[in-house]
Amino acid sequence: MMMFRKAICGVMLAVISVVAATPLLAEESAATVHLQERLKVAEEHSGGVLGVAARELDSGEEIFLNEKQRFPMASTYKIAVAGAVLSRVETGELSLAQMVDVPREMYVPSDIIAARLIHSGVALSVANLIELMLTESDNTATDMLMSISGGPEGATAWLREKGVKEQRVDRTVAEIYRDFFGLPDEPVIDLFDAMDAEELAAIDRAGGLPNAAYDASPKDTTTPRAMAALLKTIAEEKALSEEHTEFLLGVMARCRTGEGRLKAQLPEGARVAHKTGTIGGSVNDVGIVTLPDGRRFVIAAYIKQSAADIPAREAAIAEAARAVYDYFAGAQ
């Protein structure tokens, strides 16, 4: 779901690196060089800056490209929001079955709640809000979950508790909309409802183009390395209990957005639990991939500052994901 409306082995090339848990053999070095070449091509196709961080969980081998640069997270920050909510479920402050009223003034443009639940009297359980936030990238669900779990500060505090220091959540989706599009401090749904067709079309166009001020802000950003670290912590059940890890990864496996990204070029039937994000010059996808032999790797792929069309950026993510998949699949 787009956040805007409808919406060391010693072998290195450029800033790409592969860090092995054990010394590489000669034939593995050749595979590493090939991987680097493929990632460099993917970055060229992205039209901007491509950041990748991946880690095979059994061996600890890591793959990096621009892994220390900061990238706008867009909707990938919803993983941290889900983590903050689920941590409060574990302490008993919330429950997955708890019903939450969703008033219209909290609506943010999104495909499910704002677009389809147009009448008053909407209430959804915490579990269903998480489902909509992660599978449909519903922005209203995101802001409602933030409101009951300590806001952006609560999500960032949860990240720090899990040892993730290079990732931060600063704003609700409504606040991001206002900052990105230069909107007044009013309910976002009212602002959009008041726009005519031409104004909405202009918003759609702007939402898919680089925004220098937004890209320069440290707010709501991550490094690919930090997101990969968070995904590893989740996958290894160090962030949440076994029960709630299973719940979270189950929801992420049902993600309906980003079919052209991480999953697009993987072998048919590949298991991927992931979350996408899109805004301005950014197209992102992050997740956990299971190899045919049962081994898993985490991958965070981010693009920023790209004026290429969305399908081209998505294809670059897909290229990078397949390169990483092939590398790890061959590293028995």
URDAUR-V30122 format. One line per field, one symbol per residue. phi: phi as a letter, one per 30 degrees, with the letter a starting at -180 (. if undefined). psi: psi as a letter, one per 30 degrees, with the letter a starting at -180 (. if undefined). burial: b if it has 24 or more other C-alpha atoms within 12 Angstrom, else e. A space follows every 10 residues. Layout:
BEGIN
phi = ???
psi = ???
burial = ???
END
This chain:
BEGIN
phi = .dddegd.di cbbhccbbcc dbeddedddd dddddedddd ddddddiacc cbbbbddddi dbbbbhdcdc bedhdddddd dddddddddd didbbddddb dbdddcdbea dcdddccdcd jdbbdedddd eddcdchddd eddddddcbj iedddddded dcicccbbcc bddeddeddd cicddbeddd dddddddddd dddedddcce bedddddddh bbcedddddd dddddciccb dedddddddd dddceccidc cedecdeeid cbcbbcabah dcbbablbcc dedjdbbcbb bbbbhccdde eddddddddd ddddeddddd cd
psi = kkflkh.kfg kkkbgklkjk flkklefeee eeeeeeeeee eeeeffgbkk kkklkkeefg klkkjhfflk kkebffffee eeeeeeefef fgfllffkkk kjleffkkkl fdeeeeifll gkklleeeee eeeeefhkee eeeeeefggg aeeeeeeeee eggjfgkkkf lleeeeeeee ghllilkeee eeffkleeee eeeeeefglk jeeeffkfkh llleeeeeee eeeeeghfel leefeeeeee eefgkflhfg cefeglkkfk kkjlklkkkb gkklkkakkk legfllkkkj kkklhkglle eeeeeeeeee eeeeeeeeef i.
burial = bbbbbbbebe bbeebbbbbb eeeeeeeebe bbbbbbbbbb bbbbbbbbbb bbbbbbbeeb bbbbbbbbbb bbbbbbbbbb bbbbbbbbbe eeeebbeeeb ebbbebbbbb bbbbeeeeee ebebebbbbb bbbbbbbbbb bbbbbbbbbb bbbbbbbbbe ebebebbbbb bbbbbbbbbb beeeeebbbe bbeeeeeeee eebbbbbbbb beebbeeebb bbbbbbbbbb bbbbbeeebb eeebbebbbb bbbbbbbbbb bbbbbbeeeb bbbbbbbbbb bbbbbbbbbb beeebbbbbb bbbbbbbbbb bbbbbbbbbb bbbbbbbbbe be
END
